[in-house]
Amino acid sequence: MIKLLTFILLGLLSLNVSASPAEDQKLSSLFDDIWHQTMLSNPTYATYVGYPGQNALWPNPSVSASAENAAQRKEFLMDLRSINTERLDPDRYLEWMLVEKSLTDEVTGHAYPEQFILLHQRTGVQQDIADTLSMMPKFNLQDFTDRLARLENAESYIRSTIEVLREGLAKGITPPKITLRDVPEQIRNTIPVDIDKSPLLSSFNGFPDSIGQDEQERIKASARQIIKQQVYPAFESLLQFLEDEYIPNAKTSIALIDMPNGAEWYRHRAKSFTTSNLTPKQIHQLGLSEVKRIRQEMDKVIATSGFDGTFEEFTYFLRTDPQFYMTSADDLMVGYRDIAKRADPELAKLFGKLPRMPYGVIAIPDYAAKSQTTAYYWGGSTKDGRPGYFYANTYALNTRPTWEMEALTLHEAMPGHHLQISLAQELPETHPLLQNLSYTGFVEGWGLYAESLGVEMGFYTDPYSKFGQLTYEMWRAVRLVVDTGMHMFDWDRQKAIDYFASNTAKSQHDIEVEIDRYISWPGQALAYKIGELKFKELRARATKKLGVKFDLRAFHDQLHVKGALPMDILDKRMDQWIEAQL
């Protein structure tokens, strides 16, 4: 009887007796409002996640719209902080913390003139329009009606972008000139003389059977007319503005510190992307330390490979020997797909739960490939029946070595981005706002950690692929050094390129594209290595404390049970999980 009473008492004590349905409902309603406003203010993102009703629209890039959005987000944050968190149960309090963290970063960022940085070689309206059209659904006539309406609205989107760019130019706020050099070519690739070859039109295909041939031809004819009479002239205006005014007068400095309040701006971005409290100087020193450690591992691989030469000679060999390069884009894509197929059956050894979302491996579109990075991932949408995609770059095949393909595939597809992002989107009974939170330190840190799992999955069995894996880890360590170096510590672009080249086997083209990416996206590249080190630290901690009780599949599942998390919250939750296993 005493044991029974004790059990009942302990059960009652474990309940959060102060939990309030009213506060819980207030939080749910606020999440609804935040999500809805997010979708209305960013229709292209709404298309990406499958939110209905926005597929005919584009974001409004105007300064007034940016100010309205900033004010609304600040109001949401105040409303969120007005909720009595002591009346929420632990799971709901975690959700509150995650959204509060995300909104705080966003609102803090509004102090800096981000709204004027609308395009560079990696992103902008010159890529956004074709990319968004390509991922829109194609189930019925309404989907193609939306596609035509969105195409018709593109003119306003482009001309509004020009207005904001002009205002930013007058204020001296532009991307660095070096990051704009490929944008005119990207525009020209989007508006070829033969409209049928334009990526703006290429998505008008794949009609469902419910749309007859005559209706299909009418839709295509309408699309051609809109492109010729409205979209082409708007893009030509953008091209002329960029070449005559914007690019010649864009800022020449590559350092964010040279922008208004630039040092604080960079510190904010570094903290936001890494979800850590490390200062730029600490991150720089961490990078130097990791470069030294990984270099020692690379030297060991060279020694065991049988190669007779220096590090520089070995990396030159990897960059230039024809045996490491495909001769056709099709062969390269087949190679990536083969690696993905070999990876999939190995996943059951490492994870108890896998995503339902399928994925594919496709090439980065030609109009953007030259100035794009080696690869990227786009998540899928169950609502729109769109799988996730690992996009691989097939431009300049002599810069796409086979020894990097295993690490790259594991990062972008499985068990990297596709697994992590899809699991987050498939969280049961979770608000879409939470399913789509993206903390870069977690997301990209997981992608880099996933590369290291290739050893346990049977990859990197030859010295070249193993060196490729280490090159990819070194690549992310180098980022810590060159990103902070360029934006805070007076490194010029060439110094960053030389440092990168002296420590990796990446091709010169890839290195230059990467360095320009860090120039155009300050702080983002810091997230990978810092996040990966946290995942490895947590695994080592769990292994040590749990000993024979350590279950790698359970450990990996627990990392993803609440989606992407800031590093400090992840650390505390995993400590609690370890104690629970004991």
C-alpha positions in Angstrom: 0.0 0.0 0.0 2.8 2.4 0.9 4.5 1.6 -2.4 1.3 2.2 -4.3 0.7 5.6 -2.6 4.4 6.5 -3.2 4.0 5.7 -6.9 0.8 7.8 -7.2 2.4 10.7 -5.4 5.5 10.6 -7.6 3.2 10.5 -10.7 1.4 13.6 -9.5 4.6 15.4 -8.8 5.9 14.6 -12.3 3.0 16.5 -13.8 3.3 20.3 -14.4 0.4 21.2 -12.2 0.7 24.9 -13.3 0.1 24.1 -17.0 -2.6 26.3 -18.4 -4.9 25.5 -21.4 -5.4 29.2 -21.9 -1.7 29.9 -22.3 -1.3 26.8 -24.4 -4.0 28.0 -26.7 -2.6 31.5 -26.8 0.7 30.0 -28.0 -0.9 27.9 -30.7 -2.8 30.9 -32.0 0.3 33.0 -32.1 2.2 30.3 -34.0 -0.7 30.3 -36.5 -0.4 34.1 -36.9 3.4 34.0 -37.3 3.3 31.2 -39.8 0.5 32.8 -41.8 2.3 36.2 -41.9 5.5 34.4 -43.0 3.7 32.8 -45.9 2.0 36.1 -47.0 5.3 38.0 -46.9 7.3 35.4 -48.7 5.1 33.7 -51.4 8.1 31.8 -52.9 8.8 30.2 -49.6 5.1 29.4 -49.3 5.4 27.5 -52.6 8.5 25.7 -51.3 6.6 24.4 -48.2 3.3 23.7 -50.0 1.3 26.5 -48.3 -1.8 27.2 -50.4 -3.0 30.4 -52.0 0.3 32.1 -52.7 1.4 30.5 -56.0 0.6 33.4 -58.2 2.6 35.9 -56.1 6.1 37.1 -55.5 7.7 38.7 -52.4 7.5 42.5 -52.2 11.1 43.7 -52.0 10.2 47.4 -51.5 11.7 49.3 -48.5 8.2 50.1 -47.2 7.2 46.4 -47.3 10.4 45.4 -45.5 9.7 48.0 -42.8 6.1 46.7 -42.3 7.4 43.1 -42.1 10.0 44.2 -39.5 7.4 45.9 -37.4 5.1 42.9 -37.6 7.9 40.5 -36.5 8.8 42.7 -33.6 5.1 42.7 -32.5 5.0 38.9 -32.7 8.1 38.8 -30.5 6.5 41.0 -27.9 3.3 38.9 -28.0 5.4 35.7 -27.6 7.2 37.2 -24.6 3.9 38.1 -23.0 3.0 34.5 -22.6 3.5 33.1 -19.1 6.0 30.3 -19.8 5.6 29.0 -16.3 2.1 27.8 -17.3 3.4 25.8 -20.3 4.3 22.1 -20.1 7.9 21.2 -20.9 7.3 20.4 -24.6 5.4 23.6 -25.2 8.0 25.6 -23.4 10.7 24.1 -25.7 8.6 25.2 -28.7 8.3 28.7 -27.1 12.1 28.8 -26.7 12.7 27.8 -30.3 10.4 30.4 -31.8 11.6 33.1 -29.4 15.2 32.4 -30.4 14.3 32.5 -34.1 12.3 35.7 -33.8 14.9 37.4 -31.6 17.6 36.7 -34.2 15.4 38.1 -36.9 14.3 41.2 -35.0 17.9 41.9 -34.0 19.0 41.6 -37.6 16.6 44.3 -38.6 19.0 46.8 -37.2 21.2 46.2 -40.2 20.4 47.2 -43.8 20.0 43.7 -45.2 16.9 44.7 -47.2 19.2 46.4 -49.8 21.3 43.3 -50.5 18.9 41.7 -53.0 21.2 40.0 -55.5 24.7 38.6 -56.2 26.0 35.6 -58.0 24.4 33.1 -55.6 20.9 34.5 -55.5 18.5 37.2 -56.6 15.6 37.8 -58.9 17.7 36.7 -61.9 17.6 33.1 -60.4 14.5 33.2 -58.2 11.9 33.5 -61.0 13.0 30.5 -63.0 13.8 28.4 -59.8 10.4 29.1 -58.3 8.5 28.3 -61.5 10.4 25.0 -61.7 9.2 23.8 -58.3 5.5 24.8 -58.6 3.0 21.9 -58.6 1.4 20.6 -61.9 -1.6 18.7 -60.8 -4.5 20.6 -62.4 -5.5 23.6 -64.5 -5.4 25.9 -61.5 -1.7 25.1 -61.0 -1.0 26.3 -64.5 -3.3 29.3 -64.1 -1.3 30.2 -61.0 1.9 29.7 -63.0 0.8 32.1 -65.7 -0.3 34.7 -63.1 3.0 34.4 -61.3 4.8 34.9 -64.6 2.7 38.0 -65.3 3.5 39.4 -61.9 7.2 38.9 -62.4 7.6 42.2 -64.2 6.6 44.1 -61.1 8.9 42.0 -59.0 11.9 42.8 -61.2 11.1 46.5 -61.4 10.6 46.8 -57.6 14.0 45.1 -57.2 15.6 47.7 -59.4 14.1 50.5 -57.2 15.4 49.0 -54.0 18.8 48.4 -55.5 18.9 52.0 -56.7 18.1 53.3 -53.2 20.7 51.0 -51.7 23.3 52.3 -54.2 22.5 55.9 -53.2 23.1 55.0 -49.5 26.3 53.2 -50.4 24.9 49.8 -49.4 25.6 47.1 -52.0 27.1 43.7 -52.2 30.8 43.7 -53.0 31.5 44.3 -56.7 33.3 41.0 -57.1 30.2 39.1 -56.2 28.2 40.8 -59.0 30.4 40.0 -62.0 28.4 36.9 -63.1 25.0 38.4 -62.6 24.7 40.0 -66.1 25.5 36.6 -67.7 22.9 34.9 -65.5 20.3 37.4 -66.8 21.3 36.8 -70.4 21.1 33.1 -69.9 17.5 33.6 -68.6 16.5 35.7 -71.6 18.0 34.1 -74.7 16.8 35.3 -78.1 15.0 32.0 -78.6 12.3 32.2 -76.0 11.8 28.4 -76.2 15.3 28.0 -74.8 14.5 30.2 -71.8 14.3 28.6 -68.3 11.3 30.8 -67.8 9.3 28.7 -70.2 10.9 25.3 -69.6 8.6 24.6 -66.6 5.5 24.8 -68.8 5.5 21.1 -69.4 4.4 17.9 -67.7 0.7 18.7 -68.0 -1.7 16.3 -66.3 -4.1 14.2 -68.4 -7.0 16.4 -67.3 -5.6 19.2 -69.4 -6.3 18.7 -73.2 -3.8 19.3 -76.0 -5.6 22.5 -77.1 -5.6 23.9 -73.6 -1.9 23.0 -73.2 -1.0 25.0 -76.4 -3.1 27.9 -75.2 -1.2 28.0 -71.9 2.2 27.8 -73.6 1.2 30.5 -76.0 0.1 32.8 -73.2 3.4 32.1 -71.4 5.4 33.0 -74.4 3.5 36.2 -74.9 4.0 37.2 -71.2 7.7 36.4 -71.3 8.2 38.3 -74.6 6.1 41.4 -73.8 6.6 41.8 -70.0 9.3 39.7 -68.5 12.0 40.1 -71.1 11.7 43.9 -71.1 11.9 44.0 -67.3 15.0 41.8 -67.2 16.6 44.0 -70.0 16.0 47.0 -67.8 17.6 45.3 -64.9 20.5 44.2 -67.0 21.1 47.8 -68.3 20.8 49.2 -64.8 23.3 46.7 -63.4 25.9 47.2 -66.1 25.5 51.0 -66.5 25.0 52.1 -62.8 25.0 49.5 -60.1 28.0 47.3 -60.7 30.4 50.2 -61.7 29.5 51.9 -58.5 29.2 48.9 -56.1 31.5 48.9 -53.1 34.9 47.5 -53.8 35.6 46.3 -50.2 34.8 42.7 -49.5 34.7 43.1 -45.7 31.4 43.4 -43.9 33.3 45.5 -41.3 33.5 48.3 -43.8 29.7 48.6 -44.0 27.8 50.9 -41.6 28.1 49.3 -38.1 29.7 46.4 -39.9 31.6 44.8 -37.0 28.4 44.4 -35.0 26.6 43.3 -38.1 29.1 40.5 -38.5 29.1 39.5 -34.9 25.3 39.2 -35.1 25.5 37.1 -38.2 28.1 34.8 -36.7 26.1 34.3 -33.5 22.9 33.7 -35.5 24.3 31.2 -37.9 26.3 29.2 -35.4 23.9 29.6 -32.4 27.0 29.9 -30.3 28.5 32.7 -28.2 31.9 32.3 -29.8 33.5 35.7 -30.9 34.9 36.1 -34.4 38.4 36.0 -32.9 37.7 32.7 -31.1 36.2 31.2 -34.3 39.3 32.3 -36.2 41.6 30.6 -33.7 39.4 27.5 -33.7 39.7 27.3 -37.4 43.5 27.5 -37.3 43.6 24.7 -34.7 41.3 22.5 -36.8 43.3 23.1 -40.0 46.4 22.0 -38.2 44.7 18.8 -36.8 43.1 17.8 -40.1 46.4 18.5 -42.0 48.1 15.9 -39.9 45.4 13.3 -40.8 45.8 14.2 -44.5 49.5 13.7 -44.3 48.9 10.2 -42.9 46.7 9.3 -45.9 49.3 10.5 -48.3 51.9 8.4 -46.5 49.8 5.2 -46.7 48.7 5.9 -50.4 52.2 5.1 -51.7 52.5 8.5 -53.3 56.1 9.7 -53.4 55.9 13.5 -53.0 54.9 16.5 -50.9 51.5 17.6 -49.9 51.5 20.2 -52.6 52.5 17.6 -55.2 49.8 15.2 -54.0 47.0 17.9 -54.2 48.3 18.9 -57.7 48.0 15.3 -58.7 44.4 15.1 -57.4 43.5 18.3 -59.2 45.0 17.4 -62.6 45.2 13.7 -63.2 42.5 12.6 -65.8 41.7 9.4 -63.9 39.8 11.6 -61.3 37.4 13.3 -63.8 34.3 12.2 -65.7 34.2 13.1 -69.4 30.4 13.8 -69.5 27.8 15.4 -67.3 25.7 12.3 -67.7 28.4 10.1 -66.3 28.9 12.4 -63.4 25.2 12.3 -62.5 25.2 8.5 -62.8 28.1 8.4 -60.4 26.3 10.5 -57.8 23.2 8.4 -58.1 25.1 5.2 -57.7 26.7 6.5 -54.5 23.2 7.5 -53.2 21.9 4.0 -54.0 24.8 2.4 -52.1 24.2 4.7 -49.1 20.5 4.0 -48.7 20.7 0.4 -47.5 23.4 1.3 -45.0 21.2 3.7 -43.1 19.4 1.1 -41.1 22.7 0.5 -39.2 22.8 4.0 -38.0 19.2 5.1 -37.6 16.0 3.7 -36.1 13.8 6.2 -37.9 14.2 7.2 -41.5 12.1 9.8 -43.4 9.3 8.8 -45.7 10.1 11.6 -48.2 11.8 10.3 -51.4 14.7 12.2 -53.0 16.4 12.6 -56.3 19.8 13.6 -57.7 19.7 16.2 -60.5 21.9 18.7 -62.1 22.1 22.4 -61.2 20.4 24.4 -64.1 22.8 25.6 -66.8 21.8 29.2 -66.4 23.2 29.3 -62.9 25.8 26.6 -62.8 28.9 28.6 -63.5 28.8 30.7 -60.4 27.0 28.2 -58.2 28.8 26.1 -55.5 29.5 22.4 -56.0 26.1 21.3 -54.8 23.1 22.2 -52.8 19.9 20.6 -51.5 16.2 21.6 -51.9 13.7 20.0 -49.5 10.5 18.3 -50.8 6.9 18.9 -50.0 4.4 16.2 -49.2 1.6 18.7 -49.9 2.7 19.3 -53.5 4.1 15.8 -54.1 7.6 17.2 -54.7 10.6 15.0 -53.6 13.7 16.5 -52.1 16.6 17.1 -54.5 20.3 17.0 -54.3 21.5 19.4 -57.0 25.0 18.6 -58.3 27.0 21.0 -60.4 28.1 19.7 -63.8 29.7 22.9 -65.1 33.4 22.6 -66.0 33.8 18.8 -65.5 37.6 19.2 -65.0 36.8 20.8 -61.7 34.5 18.0 -60.4 36.8 15.2 -59.2 35.5 11.8 -58.4 37.3 11.6 -55.1 34.9 14.3 -53.6 31.7 12.6 -54.8 31.2 10.2 -51.8 31.5 12.9 -49.1 29.4 15.4 -51.2 26.6 12.9 -51.7 26.4 11.9 -48.0 26.3 15.6 -47.1 23.5 16.7 -49.5 21.4 13.6 -49.6 21.4 10.7 -47.1 22.3 10.7 -44.2 22.8 14.4 -44.6 20.4 17.2 -45.5 17.6 15.1 -46.9 17.4 12.9 -43.8 17.6 15.8 -41.3 15.3 18.2 -43.1 12.7 15.6 -44.1 12.6 14.2 -40.5 11.9 17.7 -39.2 9.1 18.2 -41.8 7.6 14.9 -40.8 7.5 15.5 -37.0 4.1 14.3 -35.8 1.6 16.7 -34.4 4.0 19.6 -34.8 3.1 23.1 -36.0 4.5 23.8 -39.5 6.3 26.8 -38.1 8.3 24.5 -35.9 8.8 21.9 -38.7 10.4 24.5 -40.8 12.6 26.3 -38.3 16.2 26.2 -39.6 19.1 26.7 -37.3 22.1 26.7 -39.6 24.5 25.4 -37.0 22.4 22.3 -36.6 21.4 21.9 -40.3 24.9 22.3 -41.8 26.7 20.9 -38.8 24.6 17.7 -39.3 25.5 17.7 -43.0 29.2 17.7 -42.2 28.8 15.2 -39.4 27.0 13.0 -41.9 30.0 13.0 -44.1 32.0 11.4 -41.3 29.4 8.6 -41.0 30.6 7.4 -44.4 33.4 5.4 -42.7 30.7 3.3 -40.8 28.7 3.0 -44.1 31.5 1.4 -46.0 32.7 4.4 -48.0 36.2 6.0 -48.3 37.8 2.7 -48.8 40.5 4.0 -51.2 43.1 6.7 -50.2 41.7 9.1 -52.7 38.1 9.1 -51.4 39.4 9.2 -47.9 41.6 12.2 -48.7 38.5 13.7 -50.4 36.5 13.3 -47.1 39.3 15.0 -45.2 39.5 17.7 -47.9 35.8 18.4 -47.3 36.4 18.5 -43.5 39.4 20.8 -44.1 37.3 22.9 -46.4 34.9 23.7 -43.5 37.8 24.3 -41.1 39.3 26.7 -43.6 36.0 28.6 -43.7 36.4 29.5 -40.1 39.7 31.2 -40.9 38.9 32.9 -44.2 35.4 34.1 -43.4 36.4 35.8 -40.2 39.7 36.8 -41.9 38.0 38.6 -44.8 35.1 40.2 -42.9 36.9 41.2 -39.6 40.7 40.9 -39.9 41.6 42.7 -43.1 42.3 39.6 -45.3 42.0 40.4 -49.0 40.3 38.0 -51.4 43.6 36.7 -52.8 45.0 35.9 -49.4 41.8 33.9 -48.7 42.1 32.0 -52.0 45.8 31.2 -51.4 45.1 29.9 -47.9 42.3 27.7 -49.1 44.4 26.3 -52.0 47.4 25.6 -49.8 45.3 23.4 -47.4 42.9 21.5 -49.7 42.8 19.7 -53.1 39.8 21.7 -54.3 40.0 23.0 -57.8 40.9 26.7 -58.4 37.4 27.3 -59.9 35.7 25.8 -56.8 37.9 27.8 -54.5 37.2 31.1 -56.1 33.4 30.4 -56.2 33.6 29.4 -52.5 35.5 32.5 -51.5 33.1 34.7 -53.3 30.2 32.9 -51.6 31.7 33.8 -48.2 32.1 37.4 -49.3 28.5 37.5 -50.4 27.1 35.6 -47.4 29.0 36.7 -44.3 29.0 34.3 -41.3 27.0 31.5 -42.9 30.0 29.3 -43.6 31.0 29.3 -39.9 28.0 27.1 -39.0 29.2 23.9 -40.6 32.4 23.2 -38.5 31.0 24.5 -35.3 27.9 22.4 -35.6 29.8 19.3 -36.6 32.2 19.6 -33.6 29.1 19.8 -31.3 27.6 16.6 -32.8 30.9 14.8 -32.4 31.3 16.2 -28.8 27.8 14.9 -27.9 28.5 11.5 -29.4 31.8 11.2 -27.5 30.1 12.3 -24.3 27.3 9.8 -24.7 29.7 7.0 -25.6 31.8 7.6 -22.5 29.0 8.0 -20.0 26.8 5.2 -21.3 29.5 2.6 -22.1 27.9 -0.7 -23.1 24.5 1.0 -22.9 25.3 3.3 -25.8 23.1 2.7 -28.8 24.2 4.7 -31.9 20.8 4.3 -33.6 19.0 5.6 -30.5 21.5 8.5 -30.2 21.0 9.6 -33.8 17.2 9.4 -33.5 17.3 11.5 -30.3 19.2 14.2 -32.1 16.4 14.6 -34.5 13.4 14.1 -32.3 12.6 17.8 -32.1 13.9 18.9 -35.4 16.8 21.5 -35.8 17.8 23.1 -32.5 20.2 25.8 -31.4 23.4 24.3 -30.1 22.9 25.3 -26.4 19.4 23.8 -26.3 20.6 20.6 -28.1 23.4 20.2 -25.6 21.1 20.4 -22.6 18.5 18.0 -24.1 21.1 15.4 -25.0 22.5 15.6 -21.4 19.0 14.9 -20.2 18.7 12.0 -22.6 22.0 10.5 -21.5 20.9 10.7 -17.8 17.6 9.0 -18.7 19.5 6.1 -20.3 21.5 5.6 -17.1 
